[in-house]
Amino acid sequence: MDRHQYLVNEYQVILALSENMLALAQEEKWDELVTLEVNYLKAVEATTMLPLSEEVAIAVQNLIRLHLQRILDNEAQIKILLQARMNALAELIGQSVKQQEVNATYGRFTNRAIAMRDQQ
């Protein structure tokens, strides 16, 4: 297993980053999540460059498989939280647009009332 410990270490790094990202998403720390995601993506990309031999021990494969499953589970949970955030933002944007329409309409009525008063 020592021979392929670097593989396990890299997946542990990715797992730790994904757990941190999930915690940030749960705490609604979106800016920090985006910043950490850059490091996460770099770590994932780095694993694609790792040299692999066909003789990876079954124990190493199983450990990596467990890490990958947890990483995928974390990503699924993060995705759910991000979708909820996007829905909340869409609702806020919709409310803002409605408020602007109300303000614009009210402003037109106010301007008409002022103009009518000035004519009297």
MOSULSUL-V940873 format. One record per backbone hydrogen bond with DSSP energy under -1.0 kcal/mol. CO is the residue of the C=O (numbers start at 1). NH is the residue of the N-H. Records with the same first field share a line. If there is no record, write none. Layout:
CO = NH + NH
//
This chain:
1 = 4
2 = 5
4 = 7 + 8
5 = 9
6 = 10
7 = 11
8 = 12
9 = 13
10 = 14
11 = 15
12 = 16
13 = 17
14 = 18
15 = 19
16 = 20
17 = 21
18 = 22
19 = 23
20 = 24
21 = 25
22 = 26
23 = 27
24 = 29
25 = 28
28 = 30
29 = 33
30 = 34
31 = 35
32 = 36
33 = 37
34 = 38
36 = 40
37 = 41
38 = 42
39 = 43
40 = 44
41 = 45
42 = 46
43 = 47
46 = 49
57 = 61
58 = 62
59 = 63
60 = 64
61 = 65
62 = 66
63 = 67
64 = 68
65 = 69
66 = 70
67 = 71
68 = 72
69 = 73
70 = 74
71 = 75
72 = 76
73 = 77
74 = 78
75 = 79
76 = 80
77 = 81
78 = 82
79 = 83
80 = 84
81 = 85
82 = 86
83 = 87
84 = 88
85 = 89
86 = 90
87 = 91
88 = 92
89 = 93
90 = 94
91 = 95
92 = 96
93 = 97
94 = 98
95 = 99
96 = 100
97 = 101
98 = 102
99 = 103
100 = 104
101 = 105
102 = 106
103 = 107
104 = 108
105 = 109
106 = 110
107 = 111
108 = 112
109 = 113
110 = 114
111 = 115
112 = 116
113 = 117
114 = 118
115 = 119
//
